[in-house]
Amino acid sequence: MQFLAAATPHISVKADEVFSVFGISITNSHLLGILGLALLVMIMLRTAKVAKGKKKAGFGCRLMLWAINGLYKTVDQIMPSCEWTNKIAPLTITIFFFVLAQYWLGLLPIVGPITFGEHHTPLLRGGVADLNMTLGLAILTIIAAQVYAFKFLGFRGNLSRYFVSPLKNPIMTFVGFLELIAEFSRLLGLSFRLFGNVLAGEILLAIIAFLTSYLTPLAIQPFYLFELFIGAIQAYIFFMLSNVFISLGLEHHGDDEEKHTQSDEHPSVDLTKQAAKG
């Protein structure tokens, strides 16, 4: 406890290199990111076994299944049909849990105080506290939106969202140009918004721990609870924005086809009830 209280806060916007493998830089955010990914895969595999009735459901698995059901219903409300919900929900729900796990792991007391080298570089750093990570997630989301739009509208149909002949429709030509700019602004907005919030939260905890010194275990508890809540909110916002950006490419553009309800061809499956029966 004395070690944690006496540690000087290290504030760095970029992730710091810990070591390199065949010329590839491994940063402190990579180390915690790999740990978070491994833990998330283990939890998901166990939850899948519970959902299939192969294992008895504990409180943690029931909570996971409840969250997955709620997120799936949210995706279903945004997408144009249940068929597309089944295609897109696995991606966006996985992004939600990945961001949540990386955010919460970055709040561990060991993240920051444990340092190495003469410059006291932190050995561990939150995965989403690295702009490369948030930018990668944003690029994945935007690329997925384009891929799904090509499948839904076709090659020419998707390009017509951005490129319209000025001789045929000058107004839509300008609108298409604005839509093309909007795609890049969404990419930057997704990455910098998440990165900024995560970095600000970690800096807040580091400053509070440094100022309160040996009273840190008591003083920092409310801020930890607040950051846990903020982490869930940030993961949900990224999840919602990903779904909205993907759904923009799945618009019918004048087609009045109604969305299938869950009682039609693709009924919803309540994983929580199924696990309880198992």
Backbone torsions as a table, in degrees:
resi	resn	phi	psi	omega
1	MET	NA	-38.6	177.0
2	GLN	-63.4	-35.9	179.5
3	PHE	-64.2	-43.6	-179.1
4	LEU	-67.0	-38.9	-177.3
5	ALA	-71.0	-33.2	-176.7
6	ALA	-85.7	-8.7	-177.1
7	ALA	-67.7	132.2	178.3
8	THR	-80.4	131.0	-178.4
9	PRO	-63.6	133.0	178.8
10	HIS	-110.0	111.8	-177.1
11	ILE	-109.3	117.1	180.0
12	SER	-139.2	128.8	-179.3
13	VAL	-70.2	-39.1	-179.7
14	LYS	-96.8	155.6	176.1
15	ALA	-71.4	147.2	-177.3
16	ASP	-101.5	140.6	-179.9
17	GLU	-72.2	133.7	177.1
18	VAL	-97.7	-48.2	174.9
19	PHE	-159.4	177.0	179.4
20	SER	-130.2	148.4	178.9
21	VAL	-124.7	112.6	-178.3
22	PHE	52.9	40.6	177.8
23	GLY	84.3	-3.3	178.9
24	ILE	-92.3	123.0	-177.7
25	SER	-75.1	127.3	175.4
26	ILE	-108.3	114.9	-176.2
27	THR	-95.8	171.3	178.5
28	ASN	-66.6	-26.6	175.6
29	SER	-73.0	-30.4	176.4
30	HIS	-64.5	-40.6	-177.9
31	LEU	-61.6	-49.0	179.6
32	LEU	-71.2	-31.8	178.0
33	GLY	-65.4	-40.4	177.2
34	ILE	-65.5	-41.1	177.5
35	LEU	-62.3	-44.0	179.3
36	GLY	-64.3	-39.2	178.5
37	LEU	-65.2	-41.3	179.5
38	ALA	-63.9	-44.2	178.7
39	LEU	-63.8	-40.2	-179.5
40	LEU	-65.8	-40.5	178.4
41	VAL	-63.5	-41.9	178.7
42	MET	-62.3	-43.8	180.0
43	ILE	-65.2	-41.8	-178.9
44	MET	-66.4	-40.0	178.4
45	LEU	-63.6	-41.1	178.5
46	ARG	-67.1	-40.3	178.7
47	THR	-64.3	-37.8	178.1
48	ALA	-63.3	-40.0	178.0
49	LYS	-65.3	-37.3	177.6
50	VAL	-66.4	-42.0	-179.9
51	ALA	-63.3	-31.6	179.1
52	LYS	-85.8	-1.3	178.8
53	GLY	81.4	13.3	-179.1
54	LYS	-84.7	-18.4	178.3
55	LYS	-136.5	156.2	178.2
56	LYS	-76.0	138.2	-176.0
57	ALA	-81.9	125.3	171.5
58	GLY	-94.0	-175.8	-178.5
59	PHE	-63.5	-42.8	-178.4
60	GLY	-62.7	-43.1	179.5
61	CYS	-68.3	-38.0	176.7
62	ARG	-63.2	-38.2	178.1
63	LEU	-65.8	-41.0	178.1
64	MET	-63.3	-44.5	-179.5
65	LEU	-65.4	-37.9	177.2
66	TRP	-63.6	-42.6	179.2
67	ALA	-65.5	-42.0	-179.7
68	ILE	-63.6	-42.5	178.2
69	ASN	-61.8	-43.4	179.6
70	GLY	-64.6	-41.8	179.0
71	LEU	-67.0	-37.9	179.0
72	TYR	-62.5	-42.6	179.6
73	LYS	-64.5	-34.8	177.5
74	THR	-65.4	-43.8	177.5
75	VAL	-62.0	-40.0	-177.9
76	ASP	-64.1	-30.3	178.2
77	GLN	-74.4	-20.7	-176.5
78	ILE	-94.4	-38.4	-174.6
79	MET	-76.2	155.5	-175.9
80	PRO	-72.2	-21.3	-179.6
81	SER	-153.7	159.9	179.5
82	CYS	-66.8	-27.5	176.7
83	GLU	-61.2	-44.4	179.0
84	TRP	-74.1	-27.5	174.7
85	THR	-61.5	-44.2	179.8
86	ASN	-65.5	-27.2	179.8
87	LYS	-81.1	-36.7	-170.8
88	ILE	-96.4	-31.2	-176.5
89	ALA	-55.0	-43.7	179.2
90	PRO	-56.9	-38.0	-179.5
91	LEU	-68.8	-52.9	-174.5
92	THR	-70.6	-34.8	177.2
93	ILE	-67.8	-38.2	176.0
94	THR	-63.0	-41.3	177.5
95	ILE	-60.7	-40.5	179.5
96	PHE	-59.3	-51.5	-177.2
97	PHE	-68.9	-31.9	178.3
98	PHE	-66.3	-48.0	179.0
99	VAL	-62.6	-41.8	179.9
100	LEU	-62.3	-45.7	-179.3
101	ALA	-64.2	-43.0	-179.2
102	GLN	-67.2	-37.1	179.4
103	TYR	-66.7	-48.4	-176.5
104	TRP	-68.4	-37.0	177.7
105	LEU	-64.6	-30.9	177.9
106	GLY	-68.4	-10.8	179.2
107	LEU	-94.1	-2.3	-179.7
108	LEU	-61.7	144.5	-178.7
109	PRO	-61.0	-23.8	-178.6
110	ILE	-79.3	-11.1	-179.8
111	VAL	-83.7	107.5	-179.9
112	GLY	120.6	-61.4	-177.2
113	PRO	-64.6	-33.6	-180.0
114	ILE	-78.4	114.6	-174.4
115	THR	-124.1	171.5	176.0
116	PHE	-147.1	160.7	177.3
117	GLY	79.3	171.0	-177.2
118	GLU	-73.9	-19.0	178.7
119	HIS	-93.5	6.2	179.1
120	HIS	54.5	50.1	178.6
121	THR	-74.5	130.5	179.1
122	PRO	-60.5	136.0	179.3
123	LEU	-73.2	-31.6	-178.0
124	LEU	-124.7	146.3	178.7
125	ARG	-148.0	143.2	-179.0
126	GLY	-55.0	137.8	-177.1
127	GLY	-59.6	-44.8	-179.3
128	VAL	-86.1	5.4	170.7
129	ALA	-86.7	7.0	176.6
130	ASP	-109.2	123.8	-178.2
131	LEU	-60.8	-30.0	177.7
132	ASN	-62.3	-37.6	179.8
133	MET	-68.4	-48.6	-178.7
134	THR	-66.9	-36.1	176.9
135	LEU	-66.6	-38.5	177.0
136	GLY	-62.4	-42.1	177.7
137	LEU	-64.6	-39.2	178.8
138	ALA	-66.2	-42.7	178.1
139	ILE	-62.3	-42.1	177.6
140	LEU	-59.3	-42.1	-179.2
141	THR	-66.0	-45.5	-178.0
142	ILE	-67.5	-40.2	177.6
143	ILE	-64.2	-42.7	177.5
144	ALA	-60.6	-39.5	178.8
145	ALA	-61.5	-40.5	179.4
146	GLN	-69.9	-40.5	179.9
147	VAL	-62.7	-47.2	179.0
148	TYR	-65.0	-35.3	178.8
149	ALA	-66.5	-39.3	177.0
150	PHE	-63.3	-39.4	179.2
151	LYS	-68.7	-35.2	-175.3
152	PHE	-82.7	-44.9	-175.1
153	LEU	-99.9	-14.0	-174.0
154	GLY	87.2	169.1	-175.9
155	PHE	-64.3	-50.8	-178.6
156	ARG	-69.9	-36.1	-179.4
157	GLY	-63.9	-39.4	179.6
158	ASN	-71.8	-41.1	178.6
159	LEU	-64.5	-28.4	-179.9
160	SER	-68.5	-13.6	175.1
161	ARG	-70.0	-24.6	-174.9
162	TYR	-113.7	-32.4	-173.1
163	PHE	-120.6	112.1	178.3
164	VAL	-128.6	138.3	-179.3
165	SER	-60.8	126.0	179.2
166	PRO	-65.8	-22.1	177.1
167	LEU	-74.9	-29.1	-178.2
168	LYS	-85.0	-44.3	-177.5
169	ASN	-152.8	89.9	-177.2
170	PRO	-60.9	-36.5	-178.1
171	ILE	-65.5	-45.4	-179.6
172	MET	-69.3	-25.5	173.9
173	THR	-62.5	-44.0	178.2
174	PHE	-68.0	-40.3	178.8
175	VAL	-63.0	-40.4	178.2
176	GLY	-64.2	-37.4	176.9
177	PHE	-64.4	-41.4	177.3
178	LEU	-65.2	-36.6	178.9
179	GLU	-66.6	-35.3	177.8
180	LEU	-66.4	-41.0	176.3
181	ILE	-65.8	-35.9	-179.2
182	ALA	-63.0	-33.2	179.1
183	GLU	-62.3	-42.0	178.6
184	PHE	-70.9	-34.9	178.4
185	SER	-68.6	-33.8	175.7
186	ARG	-66.0	-39.3	178.1
187	LEU	-60.6	-48.2	-179.8
188	LEU	-68.7	-39.1	-179.2
189	GLY	-63.8	-43.7	178.9
190	LEU	-61.3	-45.7	-174.1
191	SER	-73.0	-49.1	-175.5
192	PHE	-73.7	-31.4	179.9
193	ARG	-65.1	-48.6	180.0
194	LEU	-66.1	-44.8	-179.5
195	PHE	-60.3	-44.0	-178.9
196	GLY	-63.4	-42.5	179.9
197	ASN	-67.1	-41.8	-179.8
198	VAL	-66.3	-46.6	-179.0
199	LEU	-62.9	-40.7	179.1
200	ALA	-63.3	-39.2	179.1
201	GLY	-65.5	-42.1	-179.8
202	GLU	-68.6	-37.4	176.9
203	ILE	-64.8	-40.8	178.4
204	LEU	-59.1	-47.5	-180.0
205	LEU	-64.3	-39.4	180.0
206	ALA	-65.3	-41.2	-179.4
207	ILE	-69.0	-42.3	178.8
208	ILE	-62.3	-42.6	179.7
209	ALA	-64.3	-37.8	-178.9
210	PHE	-71.6	-39.8	-177.0
211	LEU	-73.1	-35.5	-177.3
212	THR	-85.5	-12.4	175.1
213	SER	53.7	-118.8	-173.7
214	TYR	-76.1	-8.0	175.0
215	LEU	-91.1	7.2	-177.4
216	THR	-53.6	-45.5	-178.2
217	PRO	-57.1	-28.3	178.8
218	LEU	-91.5	-43.0	-173.8
219	ALA	-71.5	-29.2	-171.2
220	ILE	-88.2	-10.8	-175.7
221	GLN	-58.6	-47.1	178.8
222	PRO	-61.1	-35.3	-179.2
223	PHE	-71.4	-33.8	175.4
224	TYR	-63.9	-45.9	178.7
225	LEU	-61.7	-39.5	178.8
226	PHE	-64.4	-42.2	-179.3
227	GLU	-70.1	-32.9	175.1
228	LEU	-62.7	-41.5	177.6
229	PHE	-66.0	-44.5	179.6
230	ILE	-62.4	-38.0	178.6
231	GLY	-59.7	-43.6	178.1
232	ALA	-64.8	-39.8	179.3
233	ILE	-65.4	-44.0	-179.7
234	GLN	-64.2	-41.0	177.4
235	ALA	-63.2	-40.2	-179.2
236	TYR	-69.3	-38.9	178.5
237	ILE	-63.5	-44.4	178.1
238	PHE	-62.3	-40.1	177.5
239	PHE	-61.1	-46.6	-178.6
240	MET	-66.3	-44.5	179.7
241	LEU	-63.1	-37.7	177.8
242	SER	-61.5	-44.0	179.0
243	ASN	-65.4	-41.7	-179.3
244	VAL	-65.7	-44.1	-179.8
245	PHE	-64.5	-37.7	178.1
246	ILE	-69.2	-40.1	-177.5
247	SER	-67.7	-24.1	179.2
248	LEU	-62.5	-29.9	178.1
249	GLY	-85.6	-2.1	-179.0
250	LEU	-109.3	18.7	178.3
251	GLU	-73.6	149.1	-175.3
252	HIS	-80.9	-14.7	177.1
253	HIS	54.0	59.3	176.6
254	GLY	100.1	-13.1	178.6
255	ASP	-80.6	128.4	-176.1
256	ASP	-92.5	19.4	-179.9
257	GLU	-62.2	130.1	-177.6
258	GLU	-85.3	153.2	179.8
259	LYS	-74.0	138.9	175.5
260	HIS	-70.8	139.4	175.9
261	THR	-86.2	167.6	-176.5
262	GLN	-68.7	-15.4	179.9
263	SER	-86.0	-0.8	-179.3
264	ASP	-90.0	-124.0	-171.7
265	GLU	-74.1	-23.3	-174.9
266	HIS	-122.9	74.5	-178.6
267	PRO	-65.6	147.7	179.5
268	SER	-76.8	144.4	178.0
269	VAL	-112.2	120.3	178.2
270	ASP	-82.2	103.2	-176.7
271	LEU	-67.0	-30.8	-179.3
272	THR	-64.9	-45.5	179.1
273	LYS	-67.2	-37.5	-179.9
274	GLN	-64.5	-40.3	178.6
275	ALA	-67.6	-35.7	179.7
276	ALA	-65.6	-36.9	178.1
277	LYS	-68.1	-34.6	179.8
278	GLY	-69.8	NA	NA
